[in-house]
Amino acid sequence: MRLLYDSRRRLDPGPVRAADLRRLYAFPARPSTRAVMISTLDGSVTGADRRSGSIGTPADRTIYLLQRELADAVLVGAGTARAESYHPPQTRADGSRLTLVVVSEGGSLPPSLATASTHPGSVLFVTPRSAAPRRLATARRCLGAEHVWTIGEDHVDLAELRARLTGHGLRHLVCEGGPTLLGAMYAADLIDEVALTTAPLTVGGDASRIINGPAAARQHRLAVLLEGSNTLLGLWRVQR
Ligand SMILES: NC(=O)c1ccc[n+]([C@@H]2O[C@H](COP(=O)([O-])OP(=O)(O)OC[C@H]3O[C@@H](n4cnc5c(N)ncnc54)[C@H](OP(=O)(O)O)[C@@H]3O)[C@@H](O)[C@H]2O)c1
């Protein structure tokens, strides 16, 4: 992997080691949320199989895993958890564990997380209070009642969710989309940084861009740019 640009000039352009990558991708001290997404050259978030794995590269995988290592929690929409078969996170080498926070409007727990009770607390499932009681009961049975949060009446109040996560010590979040959740996070002005991989292929078709939904006009400033596996990896900060 090669560093092309570092806005803070901590490192000179050129080859980077694992320790350098940790410095470049460290979260700011304050609570913050970083969107972590990959897009093709023509702006698609998936390949023909409607999954993001098929547009990934080894360099993207390295930076994706690093950011999960540095974060306290992963925030993801239930649509992505279903499409990509998310599983409860594994315990890290130091004994800590990333928390997976899954947001759903309707309250259907993604099937791949139904066995999460074997890792209590590794998955938080968040729905509005209007979610169907039968579905909530299923989620509570699978995850434990204290790991199913109802926040907001008809829609999940994402600002309240972030405040509650911070209160639980989950200060640094990676938001792995998908585009619907990311659109809502932008609309609520809850995204601080974007780590965007540009994969070296075009796919055409009608797949989504990284953000769907309401207008989300924001300016960003480039913080870090890397190249690896013929892929560009940028870290951008939202300007406020
Ligand atoms: N390239 C990438 O980096 C990347 C990243 C992520 C996903 N993807 C791809 O994107 C596609 C999925 O797109 P998507 O837009 O459907 O993903 P999504 O945002 O993860 O899923 C939409 C679903 O998530 C829940 N949700 C989203 N926003 C919510 C909110 N504000 N409040 C409550 N619930 C919310 C709802 O779940 P319920 O249906 O349960 O109500 C909604 O139907 C997949 O093909 C996936 O592979 C690509």
The ligand as an SDF file (V2000), in Angstrom:
LIG
                    3D

 48 52  0  0  0  0  0  0  0  0999 V2000
  -20.5790   -0.8110   -1.4080 N   0  0  0  0  0  0  0  0  0  0  0  0
  -20.7820   -0.6880   -0.1280 C   0  0  0  0  0  0  0  0  0  0  0  0
  -19.9220   -0.1490    0.5850 O   0  0  0  0  0  0  0  0  0  0  0  0
  -22.0680   -1.1810    0.4800 C   0  0  0  0  0  0  0  0  0  0  0  0
  -22.2780   -1.0040    1.8570 C   0  0  0  0  0  0  0  0  0  0  0  0
  -23.4790   -1.4650    2.3960 C   0  0  0  0  0  0  0  0  0  0  0  0
  -24.4310   -2.0630    1.5970 C   0  0  0  0  0  0  0  0  0  0  0  0
  -24.1830   -2.2240    0.2740 N   0  0  0  0  0  0  0  0  0  0  0  0
  -25.2050   -2.8370   -0.5800 C   0  0  0  0  0  0  0  0  0  0  0  0
  -26.3720   -2.0480   -0.5220 O   0  0  0  0  0  0  0  0  0  0  0  0
  -27.5190   -2.8740   -0.7010 C   0  0  0  0  0  0  0  0  0  0  0  0
  -28.5160   -2.6130    0.4110 C   0  0  0  0  0  0  0  0  0  0  0  0
  -28.9480   -1.2660    0.3020 O   0  0  0  0  0  0  0  0  0  0  0  0
  -30.0070   -0.6630    1.2950 P   0  0  0  0  0  0  0  0  0  0  0  0
  -30.1050    0.7840    1.0440 O   0  0  0  0  0  0  0  0  0  0  0  0
  -31.2520   -1.4880    1.2640 O   0  0  0  0  0  0  0  0  0  0  0  0
  -29.2540   -0.9090    2.6930 O   0  0  0  0  0  0  0  0  0  0  0  0
  -29.6180   -0.5720    4.1970 P   0  0  0  0  0  0  0  0  0  0  0  0
  -29.6860    0.8860    4.4450 O   0  0  0  0  0  0  0  0  0  0  0  0
  -28.6510   -1.3570    5.0050 O   0  0  0  0  0  0  0  0  0  0  0  0
  -31.0130   -1.2740    4.3890 O   0  0  0  0  0  0  0  0  0  0  0  0
  -32.2570   -0.6790    4.3170 C   0  0  0  0  0  0  0  0  0  0  0  0
  -33.0330   -1.2710    5.4730 C   0  0  0  0  0  0  0  0  0  0  0  0
  -32.3120   -1.0010    6.6920 O   0  0  0  0  0  0  0  0  0  0  0  0
  -33.1830   -0.5090    7.6790 C   0  0  0  0  0  0  0  0  0  0  0  0
  -32.9610    0.9350    7.7820 N   0  0  0  0  0  0  0  0  0  0  0  0
  -32.1960    1.7310    6.9850 C   0  0  0  0  0  0  0  0  0  0  0  0
  -32.2390    3.0000    7.4150 N   0  0  0  0  0  0  0  0  0  0  0  0
  -33.0180    3.0070    8.5070 C   0  0  0  0  0  0  0  0  0  0  0  0
  -33.4460    4.0230    9.3980 C   0  0  0  0  0  0  0  0  0  0  0  0
  -33.0750    5.2890    9.2750 N   0  0  0  0  0  0  0  0  0  0  0  0
  -34.2630    3.6700   10.4220 N   0  0  0  0  0  0  0  0  0  0  0  0
  -34.6530    2.4050   10.5740 C   0  0  0  0  0  0  0  0  0  0  0  0
  -34.3040    1.3900    9.7520 N   0  0  0  0  0  0  0  0  0  0  0  0
  -33.4790    1.6970    8.7340 C   0  0  0  0  0  0  0  0  0  0  0  0
  -34.5810   -0.8500    7.1660 C   0  0  0  0  0  0  0  0  0  0  0  0
  -34.7390   -2.2060    7.5540 O   0  0  0  0  0  0  0  0  0  0  0  0
  -36.1060   -3.0200    7.6590 P   0  0  0  0  0  0  0  0  0  0  0  0
  -36.3690   -3.4760    6.2480 O   0  0  0  0  0  0  0  0  0  0  0  0
  -35.7930   -4.1480    8.5790 O   0  0  0  0  0  0  0  0  0  0  0  0
  -37.1480   -2.1040    8.1750 O   0  0  0  0  0  0  0  0  0  0  0  0
  -34.4060   -0.6750    5.6740 C   0  0  0  0  0  0  0  0  0  0  0  0
  -35.3870   -1.3590    4.9190 O   0  0  0  0  0  0  0  0  0  0  0  0
  -27.0350   -4.3060   -0.7080 C   0  0  0  0  0  0  0  0  0  0  0  0
  -26.9820   -4.7310   -2.0430 O   0  0  0  0  0  0  0  0  0  0  0  0
  -25.6450   -4.2070   -0.1200 C   0  0  0  0  0  0  0  0  0  0  0  0
  -24.8060   -5.2150   -0.6130 O   0  0  0  0  0  0  0  0  0  0  0  0
  -23.0310   -1.7890   -0.2970 C   0  0  0  0  0  0  0  0  0  0  0  0
  1  2  1  0
  2  3  2  0
  2  4  1  0
  4  5  1  0
  4 48  2  0
  5  6  2  0
  6  7  1  0
  7  8  2  0
  8  9  1  0
  8 48  1  0
  9 10  1  0
  9 46  1  0
 10 11  1  0
 11 12  1  0
 11 44  1  0
 12 13  1  0
 13 14  1  0
 14 15  2  0
 14 16  1  0
 14 17  1  0
 17 18  1  0
 18 19  2  0
 18 20  1  0
 18 21  1  0
 21 22  1  0
 22 23  1  0
 23 24  1  0
 23 42  1  0
 24 25  1  0
 25 26  1  0
 25 36  1  0
 26 27  1  0
 26 35  1  0
 27 28  2  0
 28 29  1  0
 29 30  1  0
 29 35  2  0
 30 31  1  0
 30 32  2  0
 32 33  1  0
 33 34  2  0
 34 35  1  0
 36 37  1  0
 36 42  1  0
 37 38  1  0
 38 39  2  0
 38 40  1  0
 38 41  1  0
 42 43  1  0
 44 45  1  0
 44 46  1  0
 46 47  1  0
M  CHG  2   8   1  16  -1
M  END
$$$$
